[in-house]
């Protein structure tokens, strides 16, 4: 499914083909590790994940 999400690392909007409900990727501009979760209705929740697996920033935070 092709989705649009707001990257919490670089603060830009991206379009991504998301073949699974949860994927891990790296922001190409900041090098930060992201976790994307596909919710009901095609909504994507994104968050920056630190090296110890804890969430640093989510797409819901300003």
Residue pairs with C-beta under 8 A, 6 or more apart in sequence:
1 17
1 18
1 19
1 38
1 42
2 15
2 16
2 17
2 18
3 15
3 16
3 18
3 38
3 42
3 44
4 13
4 14
4 15
4 16
4 44
5 13
5 14
5 16
5 36
5 44
5 46
5 59
6 12
6 13
6 46
6 59
7 13
7 14
7 27
7 34
7 46
7 59
8 34
8 46
8 47
8 48
8 57
8 58
8 59
8 61
9 27
9 29
9 30
9 32
9 34
9 48
9 57
10 27
10 29
10 30
12 29
16 36
18 36
18 38
18 44
20 38
21 37
21 38
22 35
22 36
22 37
22 38
23 35
23 36
24 33
24 34
24 35
24 36
24 49
25 33
25 34
25 36
26 32
26 33
26 34
27 34
32 48
32 56
33 48
33 49
33 50
33 51
34 46
34 47
34 48
34 49
35 46
35 47
35 49
35 55
36 44
36 45
36 46
37 44
37 45
37 46
38 44
39 45
44 59
45 58
45 59
45 60
46 58
46 59
47 55
47 56
47 57
47 58
47 59
48 55
48 56
48 57
48 58
49 55
49 56
50 56
